Amino acid sequence: MFSSAERAAWEKDGYVRLGQVMTDAELAALQQRIDAIMMGEIVYEGMFFQIDSTTGNYGDLTGSGYAGPTLNYRKIQDLERDPLFLAYMQKPIFRDITRALVGENISCFRAMFMNKPAHRGTVLPYHQDGGGQWELDREKFVTIWTALDPSTLANGCVQIIPGSHTLGLLSERGHTITPEQEAQYCKEEDSIYLEAKPGESFLLHNYVLHRSGVNTSSQSRRAFSVVYMDATTRSTRNGGGFPVIFGDGALIPGRV
Ligand SMILES: O=C(O)CCC(=O)C(=O)O
C-alpha cells in the first residue's frame, strides 16, 4: 500500500517511484493489448489516436483519428474503455494512493498510451499538467505513469525537475512553459531521468515539470499514463463529468 515514506517523497520531490505493481503476466497482457489496438485487431469506436510525427517536432503533430494498422502511434486515449487497462487502473494500490491524495470518488481525465516508436518519437517539451487548456473546474489530481517497455535515456524516458511542483502553475493557460521559464527552471543539472523497467510505475504531481525526447534506439518506449481526479470535477467546456474509476458509479471491467 501507499506508505508514509512514499507520500513524503512525493510531497517533497513531486514524484515517487512505486516499482512494479502488476504481475509479469498482466504486463504481457497489456503489451499485447495495446499492440492489438494499434493494429486494429481490437476496435473501440471513437477512441482518440494520434500518429507520431516523422520529424520529431512537437509542432508537427497533426490531428487525431485512427490511421490504419501501425505501431507508430504516439498517443491513444480513452483506454478506460478496455477491460484490461481498466482493471489495471483499478488496482488496490491506486485506490489507496488516490484515496490518500485526492478523495473517495475518483474519475479519470485521461487514460493514455504514450509511445516513442523505435527510431522515432516526438519531443514533448517541458510542461505541467493543468491550466486553462485542460478546461477543468478544479485541479485536484495525480498522474500514475507506467512503463510498458524498458524506459531509458536512449528511447526517450521521461525527464523531470524534482521539486518543481512547488512553483505552482507557471502558465495560466498551461501546458507548456515559455523559453524564459524553461531556462530559469529546467536546468539539465537539476533534472533527473526516470528510467524504468517494464511494468514499473511512478506517481507524479501534476505540477512537476516534465518532458521527454525522441527514441534513438530500436526498442519502443511504450507507456501508460493515467490522470486520476476528484469525481466531482467537471469540464468547463461542456459541464460534463468524466469516467468514474473508484467509488460511486465506478466502471466495471467487461461492462464498459
Ligand atoms: O510519456 C511521456 O513521454 C510523457 C507523459 C506525460 O507527459 C504525462 O504522462 O503527463
Ligand as a Chemical Component Dictionary entry (heavy atoms), coordinates in Angstrom:
data_LIG
# 
_chem_comp.id                   LIG 
_chem_comp.type                 NON-POLYMER 
_chem_comp.pdbx_formal_charge   0 
_chem_comp.three_letter_code    LIG 
# 
loop_
_chem_comp_atom.comp_id 
_chem_comp_atom.atom_id 
_chem_comp_atom.alt_atom_id 
_chem_comp_atom.type_symbol 
_chem_comp_atom.charge 
_chem_comp_atom.model_Cartn_x 
_chem_comp_atom.model_Cartn_y 
_chem_comp_atom.model_Cartn_z 
_chem_comp_atom.pdbx_ordinal 
LIG O1 O1 O 0 5.349 9.571  -21.533 1  
LIG C1 C1 C 0 5.808 10.662 -21.810 2  
LIG O2 O2 O 0 6.745 10.822 -22.563 3  
LIG C2 C2 C 0 5.249 11.926 -21.174 4  
LIG C3 C3 C 0 3.987 11.661 -20.467 5  
LIG C4 C4 C 0 3.357 12.854 -19.841 6  
LIG O3 O3 O 0 3.653 13.990 -20.126 7  
LIG C5 C5 C 0 2.331 12.583 -18.852 8  
LIG O4 O4 O 0 2.047 11.421 -18.586 9  
LIG O5 O5 O 0 1.791 13.567 -18.297 10 
# 
loop_
_chem_comp_bond.comp_id 
_chem_comp_bond.atom_id_1 
_chem_comp_bond.atom_id_2 
_chem_comp_bond.value_order 
_chem_comp_bond.pdbx_ordinal 
LIG O1 C1 DOUB 1 
LIG C1 O2 SING 2 
LIG C1 C2 SING 3 
LIG C2 C3 SING 4 
LIG C3 C4 SING 5 
LIG C4 O3 DOUB 6 
LIG C4 C5 SING 7 
LIG C5 O4 DOUB 8 
LIG C5 O5 SING 9 
# 
